[in-house]
Amino acid sequence: MASWVLSISEDFPQHWGYAVEHGTWDLRKHRDIRGRDLIYFWQSGSKGGWLGRAVAAEDAYLIDTAHVPPGPWDDWPGNPPYQSRFAMNVLDSAPAKKVSWGKVRKDLGTNINPGWIYPFTTAQEKVLASYFASSVVESILEQLVQEDDTTTDDVARLDLSVLSEDQRTMVEQFVAIREGQSGFRKALLDVYPGCAITGTAVLATLDAAHISPYSGLQSNDPRNGLILRKDVHRLFDMHMLTIDETNAIRVAPQLTDTTYGELDGQMAALPTDDKSRPDPAVLAAHRAKCAWLPALEGTPPGVG
């Protein structure tokens, strides 16, 4: 796990609010940010100061504007253009201390400026963390990142009852990355030659996606999973794309005039083995959350 500081332009201070709302951040220059990394956000300019911190929910990936939904930013697609994106879970939306960057620089023992994106040493990470109040959820996350790779028993005994629903969701997503995602991904790649929606077979672009959101180790059943290209995974999680009872791909009306609209009506590439195919009940539950789908009932795929 690494820590990074990202600076938000004084011209667009509202972008922090958009980031909190959408749980995502776009970078103008690609950086090697990984799932579980801590991200600290700094507001640049005369009113500079810490805005909050988050944990990356996935590795940063390159933005292909032909396939990735537009970012929520007021200057989209950016000048220079945004190059990469990662999903994140916000840990704090306000610092415990208000400090100047001069103070931060002194505490860190470095001359970097807040416009730089920079990985920090362990000692510097502790300094960054000191600007925010520690929490129960932070303590649990620290357990997850500090233990070795054989953490099944350790994860199972974590007491999540003290957390709010949102905090439990955050920790459970983190656990999915830390504990089960590797085995889950391997099991799915054994039965999917590529993305079930687009057919893309480039491993670096593929995610092991849960159909029903992660709710514990039992969620890592291959019948609750699909191999999806990263951008398609995001749309699937946003319920803007789904698979109907005939295994046809259905796409939300607002995507009709995009390249995603061309997928509507095509058949999803699913395993033929019943033990590996997605559970029909789980897919039905996903469709039920696609509020736009009832409006398309009775409309042949590709027409709506």
Residue pairs with C-beta under 8 A, 6 or more apart in sequence:
1 34
1 36
1 37
1 38
1 145
2 33
2 34
2 37
2 38
2 119
2 120
3 37
3 38
3 39
3 40
3 119
3 120
3 124
3 125
3 128
4 31
4 33
4 37
4 38
4 39
4 40
4 117
4 118
4 119
4 120
5 39
5 40
5 41
5 42
5 114
5 116
5 117
5 118
5 120
5 128
6 25
6 27
6 39
6 40
6 41
6 42
6 117
7 41
7 42
7 43
7 44
7 114
7 115
7 116
7 117
8 15
8 16
8 41
8 42
8 43
8 44
8 51
9 15
9 44
9 45
10 43
10 44
10 45
10 46
10 47
10 48
11 75
12 73
12 74
12 75
13 43
13 45
13 47
14 74
15 73
15 74
16 41
16 43
16 51
16 52
18 72
18 73
19 25
19 41
19 54
19 88
19 90
20 52
20 90
20 93
21 72
22 72
23 57
23 87
23 88
23 89
23 90
24 71
24 72
24 85
24 86
24 87
24 88
25 39
25 54
25 85
25 86
25 88
26 63
26 71
26 73
26 78
26 82
26 83
26 84
26 85
27 33
27 60
27 82
27 83
27 84
27 85
27 86
27 117
28 78
28 80
28 81
28 82
28 83
29 83
29 84
29 117
30 60
30 62
30 83
30 84
31 60
31 84
31 117
32 60
33 39
33 56
33 59
33 60
33 86
34 56
34 59
34 60
35 56
35 57
35 58
35 59
35 177
36 55
36 56
36 145
36 174
36 177
36 178
37 55
37 56
38 53
38 54
38 55
38 56
38 91
38 125
38 128
38 129
39 53
39 54
39 55
39 56
39 88
40 50
40 53
40 128
40 131
41 50
41 51
41 52
41 53
41 54
42 48
42 49
42 50
42 51
42 101
42 114
43 49
43 50
43 51
44 114
44 115
48 100
48 101
48 114
49 95
49 98
49 99
49 100
50 95
50 97
50 98
50 99
50 131
50 132
51 93
51 95
52 90
52 91
52 92
52 93
52 94
52 95
53 90
53 91
53 92
53 128
53 132
54 88
54 89
54 90
54 91
55 88
55 89
55 91
55 141
55 170
55 174
56 86
56 87
56 88
57 86
57 87
57 88
57 89
57 173
57 174
57 177
58 86
58 87
58 177
58 207
58 230
59 86
60 84
60 85
60 86
61 84
61 85
61 86
61 205
61 230
62 83
62 84
63 82
63 83
63 84
63 85
64 231
65 77
66 259
67 229
67 231
67 232
67 259
67 260
68 85
68 231
68 234
69 231
69 234
69 235
70 76
70 77
71 77
71 78
71 82
71 85
73 82
76 82
87 234
89 170
89 173
89 174
91 132
91 135
91 137
91 138
91 141
91 170
92 132
92 133
92 135
95 131
95 132
96 131
96 132
96 133
97 130
97 131
97 132
99 107
99 131
101 113
101 114
104 114
104 131
105 111
105 112
105 113
107 127
107 130
108 120
108 124
108 127
108 128
109 124
110 124
112 118
120 128
136 162
136 163
136 167
137 163
137 167
137 170
137 171
140 158
140 160
140 163
140 171
141 171
141 174
143 154
143 158
144 151
144 155
144 171
144 174
144 175
144 178
144 179
145 178
147 154
151 178
151 179
152 179
152 217
155 175
155 178
155 179
155 217
156 217
158 171
160 168
160 171
160 172
163 171
169 213
172 214
172 215
172 216
173 214
175 214
176 184
176 210
176 214
176 219
176 220
179 217
180 217
180 219
180 220
181 208
181 220
183 220
184 208
184 220
184 222
184 225
185 207
185 208
187 220
187 222
187 225
188 208
188 222
188 225
188 226
188 227
189 203
189 206
189 208
189 227
191 222
191 271
191 273
191 276
192 226
192 227
192 269
192 271
193 201
193 269
194 200
194 201
194 206
194 227
194 269
195 201
195 205
195 206
195 227
195 228
195 229
195 232
195 269
196 226
196 227
196 228
196 243
196 268
196 269
196 270
197 226
197 228
197 229
197 232
197 236
197 241
197 249
197 263
197 268
197 269
198 229
198 232
198 263
199 269
200 206
200 229
205 229
205 230
206 227
206 228
206 229
206 230
207 227
207 228
207 229
207 230
207 233
208 225
208 227
209 225
209 226
209 227
209 228
209 233
209 236
209 237
210 219
210 220
210 224
210 225
211 224
211 225
211 226
211 278
211 279
211 282
211 283
211 285
211 286
212 219
212 224
212 282
212 285
212 286
213 219
214 220
221 279
222 275
222 276
223 275
223 276
223 277
223 278
223 279
223 282
224 278
224 279
224 282
225 278
226 236
226 278
228 236
232 241
235 241
235 255
235 260
236 242
236 286
239 252
239 286
239 289
239 290
239 291
240 251
240 252
240 254
240 255
240 290
241 249
241 250
241 251
241 252
241 255
241 260
241 263
242 249
242 250
242 283
242 286
242 287
242 290
242 293
243 249
243 250
243 268
243 270
243 278
243 283
243 286
243 287
244 250
244 287
244 301
245 280
245 283
245 284
245 287
247 267
247 268
247 270
248 265
248 266
248 267
248 268
248 301
249 263
249 264
249 265
249 266
249 267
249 268
249 301
250 264
250 265
250 287
250 290
250 293
250 296
250 301
251 260
251 261
251 263
251 264
252 290
252 292
253 292
253 295
253 296
253 304
254 292
255 261
256 264
256 304
264 301
264 302
264 304
265 300
265 301
265 302
265 303
266 301
270 277
270 278
271 277
287 293
295 304
296 304
